[in-house]
Amino acid sequence: MTTRRKFLQQTALAGAGLFVSAPSLANIFSPNSNLHVVIMGAGLAGLSAAYKLKQKGFKVTVLESQKRVGGRVFSHNIQPDLVIELGGEWVGNSHTRLQELCGEFNLELENNQFDTHLIYKDEYFPAGKWNYSENWNKKFDQIIKEYENFSDADKLALDQYDWWRFLINKGCEGRDLDIRELLDSTDFGESIRHVSAFAALAEYAESSEKNEMDLKIKGGNKMLAEKLADAIGRENILFDHKVSRVKQTDKVSVVCTNGKSFTADKVVCALPTFAMSKIDWQPGLPENKAKAIQELQYARINKRAILFNERFWKVENFDLITDEMPHYFYHATKNQKAKEGVLISYTIGEKAAVAANRTHDRYQKELETTLSPHFGKLDHLVKDQLNYYWGADERTMGAYALYGIGQWFTVKPILAEPFEHIHFAGEHIADWQGFMEGAINTGEDAADAIG
Ligand SMILES: Cc1cc2nc3c(=O)[nH]c(=O)nc-3n(C[C@H](O)[C@H](O)[C@H](O)COP(=O)(O)OP(=O)(O)OC[C@H]3O[C@@H](n4cnc5c(N)ncnc54)[C@H](O)[C@@H]3O)c2cc1C
């Protein structure tokens, strides 16, 4: 089967130079040359680029606007013995590069799979006691099989409409359609009416059985970012350095809001598109790239972590999809040893924007309304709450990129094109788009393109 990664490369190459790769410097300079590369952003894409470039012998400087590495990998200790993820959560079984890096840095990956419970139309169905209709399950298996034989033209055609329309056209209806919308929208962060049918089908057809919700790094996913930072050398990573201007001549000058400026031979821009749009590019970005940056939306996701005095849900592998406001719950402290436990209420799209503005008291009432009819009174068990709304994150204004109708094969390759001395990286241009794995892949690809 042609995977998204391979297919994107093929179409890009065939597509009238859509993907104009910069000439590799490896041919010009020795791998141990002392060229200076500035990397903008210390998320997984920027860190992976810096790590690989350093291994190749380049001098690297990573400029990061925040006071920490990891970016959208944002592990947080809600109490000393309990760590939760406010950003990237699951490592997929198919995410081989991330797993390799964990091996290299002696990080342990733990099982983080769940068996999903359901609340639908006020009725509660424990895991294993609900399913799609037999008819739809059969059809969906068939759809996934058919994808293996899709031609490139079939894939391009799929990108012309949305995943909700695709499901309807394939005969998904009623309760099956309602539940697919609830579940699939958690993957994309917005209603599936906004998601390219190609992006969705490719993800489901190429993913592991649990749709890449398989593992997580023991102690928090940020451990990988920290290990990468150690390997790059902490002295090469500068916090509180927000890039505001990038000026290219025969070299590149990168200027930060704190007045510091850096001269580099090459630059890796590993920033989300919203952050890119705030930079003064001299000369200006090519028109098609500037337009692509304006066109791409990011999904609104809200994570509300609720710390309970005890794990009333009983089983460690608990998650729950609901047709109510809190949308999706999962046990965010699975197998972490403590009496307390955290459920994260994960909302998307409009619901996320509403959830973000709720006070703790009001949200507790939403919890009671949704959960108490099935799990008993809970308010006396709530110990604390914490909310992070990605839709208002000043760097991304969303959780991850959302490829809408007709954008996968047009907007994405343009965003990936290098511009003179600048190479781009980040989850938004990855084949594993929306994943930590994708961020790492693009960072390493940018490093390889440089040398
Ligand atoms: C809620 C949520 C859930 C997710 N769930 C999963 C999941 O389950 N599994 C999974 O694999 N992935 C998941 N992801 C996606 C994953 O976290 C991202 O794909 C990945 O971390 C993105 O890495 P990046 O390096 O491309 O970008 P980022 O991590 O955003 O890195 C960009 C960096 O640039 C910095 N920056 C921004 N502007 C400037 C500037 N002007 N100057 C200098 N620095 C700047 C930022 O502070 C940031 O550190 C999730 C993300 C979110 C938000």
The ligand as an SDF file (V2000), in Angstrom:
LIG
                    3D

 53 58  0  0  0  0  0  0  0  0999 V2000
   -4.4180   18.8650   23.1290 C   0  0  0  0  0  0  0  0  0  0  0  0
   -3.4330   18.1340   22.2740 C   0  0  0  0  0  0  0  0  0  0  0  0
   -3.5230   16.7570   22.1800 C   0  0  0  0  0  0  0  0  0  0  0  0
   -2.6030   16.0600   21.4030 C   0  0  0  0  0  0  0  0  0  0  0  0
   -2.6410   14.7000   21.3880 N   0  0  0  0  0  0  0  0  0  0  0  0
   -1.6470   14.0190   20.7780 C   0  0  0  0  0  0  0  0  0  0  0  0
   -1.5280   12.6090   20.9340 C   0  0  0  0  0  0  0  0  0  0  0  0
   -2.3080   11.9800   21.6420 O   0  0  0  0  0  0  0  0  0  0  0  0
   -0.5120   11.9730   20.2900 N   0  0  0  0  0  0  0  0  0  0  0  0
    0.4100   12.6460   19.5300 C   0  0  0  0  0  0  0  0  0  0  0  0
    1.3240   12.0180   18.9950 O   0  0  0  0  0  0  0  0  0  0  0  0
    0.3020   13.9940   19.3720 N   0  0  0  0  0  0  0  0  0  0  0  0
   -0.6780   14.6820   19.9890 C   0  0  0  0  0  0  0  0  0  0  0  0
   -0.7460   16.0330   19.8850 N   0  0  0  0  0  0  0  0  0  0  0  0
    0.0990   16.7100   18.8910 C   0  0  0  0  0  0  0  0  0  0  0  0
    1.5490   16.8930   19.3080 C   0  0  0  0  0  0  0  0  0  0  0  0
    1.6250   17.3830   20.6060 O   0  0  0  0  0  0  0  0  0  0  0  0
    2.1640   17.8580   18.2970 C   0  0  0  0  0  0  0  0  0  0  0  0
    2.0110   17.3160   17.0000 O   0  0  0  0  0  0  0  0  0  0  0  0
    3.6510   18.1190   18.4910 C   0  0  0  0  0  0  0  0  0  0  0  0
    4.0170   18.2130   19.8450 O   0  0  0  0  0  0  0  0  0  0  0  0
    4.0020   19.4030   17.7420 C   0  0  0  0  0  0  0  0  0  0  0  0
    5.3850   19.6320   17.7990 O   0  0  0  0  0  0  0  0  0  0  0  0
    6.0260   20.8040   16.9560 P   0  0  0  0  0  0  0  0  0  0  0  0
    7.4670   20.8060   17.2900 O   0  0  0  0  0  0  0  0  0  0  0  0
    5.6170   20.6950   15.5400 O   0  0  0  0  0  0  0  0  0  0  0  0
    5.3370   22.1490   17.4800 O   0  0  0  0  0  0  0  0  0  0  0  0
    5.3600   22.8030   18.9360 P   0  0  0  0  0  0  0  0  0  0  0  0
    5.4200   21.7580   19.9840 O   0  0  0  0  0  0  0  0  0  0  0  0
    4.2260   23.7510   18.9790 O   0  0  0  0  0  0  0  0  0  0  0  0
    6.7330   23.5970   18.9700 O   0  0  0  0  0  0  0  0  0  0  0  0
    6.8680   24.9150   18.5170 C   0  0  0  0  0  0  0  0  0  0  0  0
    7.7210   25.6810   19.5250 C   0  0  0  0  0  0  0  0  0  0  0  0
    7.9540   26.9890   19.0080 O   0  0  0  0  0  0  0  0  0  0  0  0
    7.8760   27.9130   20.0750 C   0  0  0  0  0  0  0  0  0  0  0  0
    7.5980   29.2290   19.4930 N   0  0  0  0  0  0  0  0  0  0  0  0
    6.4200   29.7000   18.9980 C   0  0  0  0  0  0  0  0  0  0  0  0
    6.6000   30.9350   18.4860 N   0  0  0  0  0  0  0  0  0  0  0  0
    7.9020   31.2330   18.6380 C   0  0  0  0  0  0  0  0  0  0  0  0
    8.7090   32.3490   18.2690 C   0  0  0  0  0  0  0  0  0  0  0  0
    8.1950   33.4150   17.6410 N   0  0  0  0  0  0  0  0  0  0  0  0
   10.0190   32.3150   18.5680 N   0  0  0  0  0  0  0  0  0  0  0  0
   10.5790   31.2500   19.2080 C   0  0  0  0  0  0  0  0  0  0  0  0
    9.8630   30.1760   19.5780 N   0  0  0  0  0  0  0  0  0  0  0  0
    8.5520   30.1560   19.2780 C   0  0  0  0  0  0  0  0  0  0  0  0
    6.7690   27.3590   20.9490 C   0  0  0  0  0  0  0  0  0  0  0  0
    6.8350   27.8780   22.2600 O   0  0  0  0  0  0  0  0  0  0  0  0
    7.0420   25.8680   20.8690 C   0  0  0  0  0  0  0  0  0  0  0  0
    7.9020   25.4560   21.9110 O   0  0  0  0  0  0  0  0  0  0  0  0
   -1.6250   16.7620   20.6720 C   0  0  0  0  0  0  0  0  0  0  0  0
   -1.5350   18.1430   20.7670 C   0  0  0  0  0  0  0  0  0  0  0  0
   -2.4160   18.8330   21.5810 C   0  0  0  0  0  0  0  0  0  0  0  0
   -2.2720   20.3070   21.7170 C   0  0  0  0  0  0  0  0  0  0  0  0
  1  2  1  0
  2  3  1  0
  2 52  2  0
  3  4  2  0
  4  5  1  0
  4 50  1  0
  5  6  2  0
  6  7  1  0
  6 13  1  0
  7  8  2  0
  7  9  1  0
  9 10  1  0
 10 11  2  0
 10 12  1  0
 12 13  2  0
 13 14  1  0
 14 15  1  0
 14 50  1  0
 15 16  1  0
 16 17  1  0
 16 18  1  0
 18 19  1  0
 18 20  1  0
 20 21  1  0
 20 22  1  0
 22 23  1  0
 23 24  1  0
 24 25  2  0
 24 26  1  0
 24 27  1  0
 27 28  1  0
 28 29  2  0
 28 30  1  0
 28 31  1  0
 31 32  1  0
 32 33  1  0
 33 34  1  0
 33 48  1  0
 34 35  1  0
 35 36  1  0
 35 46  1  0
 36 37  1  0
 36 45  1  0
 37 38  2  0
 38 39  1  0
 39 40  1  0
 39 45  2  0
 40 41  1  0
 40 42  2  0
 42 43  1  0
 43 44  2  0
 44 45  1  0
 46 47  1  0
 46 48  1  0
 48 49  1  0
 50 51  2  0
 51 52  1  0
 52 53  1  0
M  END
$$$$
